[in-house]
Amino acid sequence: MQLTQRSKSVDRSPMTFLESLYLWNIMKGMAITLRHLFKKKATIQYPEEKRPFSPIFRGLHVLNRDAEGRENCTACGLCAVACPAEAITMEAAERLPGEENLYREEKYAAKYEINMLRCIFCGLCEEACPKDAIYLSQTFAPANYGRKGFIYGKNELLIPHPINEREAYLKALGDRTPSARIQNQPNA
């Protein structure tokens, strides 16, 4: 008695002359090849064409600034604690007098590094941050030849200044701009 239909007996009868030539199987393979010749190609010519990503795609990390250009990160360490891959390391420092235009709070991240070889792009760092200081952008990690090229420091992660570099700032925000958020919301 068989419980499933998974096991099937194999026909071990000797092949006929036509079967031994494998012509029928070659013809079936050629038919598949000809069918695929006329289908739309799945290849994307990368530099000229950009692949459309899902709206929930999680790419490279970005350290956010407020509207005045001050860093949002207060070096609380919640993102590093929430990271299951332990890809985030940071060191806190105290804000000095006269640096009020650089940092929002008294504490800031003097050193902030993300090891992209460890990162699993889960987004838990983004959810854990109480100051909206880190988010995952729509940009994917570029290829690199060495391991050190995948460890991003604070200077590579920090978003451009919103006042001094307005166009670069809006481009880095992507779908996070207020006008894009309004356009992407479903009609209520």
N, C-alpha and C positions, 0 to 999 in steps of 0.2 A: 504494500500500500504506500502510495506517494502522497505526501502532504502538500507539496508545491509542484509547479510545472517547470521549475528552474533546470532540473537535470534532464537532458534529452540524450537519447542514445545516438551515438555517432555511426554513420553509415560507413562501413569499412570495405564495401564491395570494390573490386578493381575498377579503375577508370577506363572509359572507352577511349578510342583513338582520338576523337574530337576533343574530349575533355583533357586528354594529356597534352594537346597543343595549346591549351589555355586561351584559345581565340575568343570564346564567349566572354571570359573575364576581362581580357584586354579591351574588347569592344565596349563593355560596360564602363570601364575606367575612362576610355576616350570620350564616351558620351557625357560623363560627369565633367570632364575637362572642358568640352565644348560648351556645355551649359553654363559654366562659370565664366567663360570668355565674354559673354554678352550681358552679364550682371553688372550692377554698379560696383565700382571698386571701393573697398573699405579703407584703402590707404589715404592718409591725409598728407599733403605736401607741407610739412611743418612750418618753415619760416614764412611762407606766403599765406597759408591757411592756419587758423587757430581752431583747435578742437573745442566744441561747446561742452562746458562742464555742467554738472548737476548743480542746482541752486544750493544744495547742502554739502557741496564739496568742501573738504577741509584741506587747505594748503599750508604754505609757510606762515609762521607766526609773525605777528607785528606787535610791537610795543606802542601803545596809543598815547596821544597827547590831548590836552584840552584845547579849547578854542583860542586860548592865548599862547599856546605853544609850550606849556609846562608839561612835564612828564606826569602821567597818571600813576605810575608804579610807586608804591610806598614801601616796597621790600618787606611785605608781611610774610611772604614765604608760603602762602596757601597754594599757589600754583605748583611749587616744587613738592609740597607734601601730597597734593592730589595726583601728581604724575605717577602712573603705575610703572613706567619704564625708567623712572629716576633720570630723566633726560635734562632737567632744569637745575642749574646751580646759580646761586646768587649770594652777594654780600651786601649788607646794608651799611649805610653811612649817614651821618647827621648833616643836615643842611647848615651851611655857614651863613652868617649875616651878609646880606647883599645878593644871595642866590635865590631870592623869592620869585624872580622871573623865570627860573629854570625848573624848580620843583614845587609841587602843590603843597606837600606836607613837610613836616620836620625831618622825616626819614625818607631816603630814596635808595634806589638800587645802584650802588657804585659799580658793581660787577653783575652782569646778567648774561648767562650763556645757556644756549639750548643745543644739545647734541642731536642733530637730525638723524644720525645713524641709529640712535636709540628710540627716537620719537615714533610712536605708533599712530599719531594724528587722531587721537580719541576725542580731543576737545575738552577733557576734564579740567585742564588748566584755565581755559576760557570760562568755564562754568564756576570754578572756585574763586575767581578774582572778584573781590567786592568793589573794586574801583574801575572796572571795565578797562584795565590797563593792558590786557593782552587779548588778542583774538586771532583766529586762524583765517587767513585771507584766501582769495581765489587764485593765488599764484602757486604753482608747483615748484618743488625744489629742483634747481638746475643740477646737471651732472658735474662731477668734479673728479680729479685724478687722485687726490690725496685725502686722507682721513681728516686732516686739519681743516680742509675746505668745507666740511660739513658741520663744524662747530661754529655756530653763529653767536657773535658777541653783541653787546648792547648797541654798538654803532651800526651794525648791519640790520638789527631788528627794529630800531626806532623809526617811526613814521616821519616823513619830512615835516618841516615846520609849517604850520597852517597859514602863517602870515607871510613869511619870507619866501616860501616855495609853494605857493597856492595850487598851481596846476599839478605838481608832483604829489601834493597832499591829497587832492581830490581823486587822482588816479589810484593812489595807494588805498584810499577808502573803498573804492569799487562800489559794491552794492550797499555799503554802510552810509552813503551820503543821505541826507534827509530827503532830497528829491527822489532818489532811487527807492528809498523805503516806501514812500507814498505810492509810487508807480507799481511796486511789486506787491502791495497789499491787495487781497481779494476784495471785491465790492461787497459791502455789507448790506 
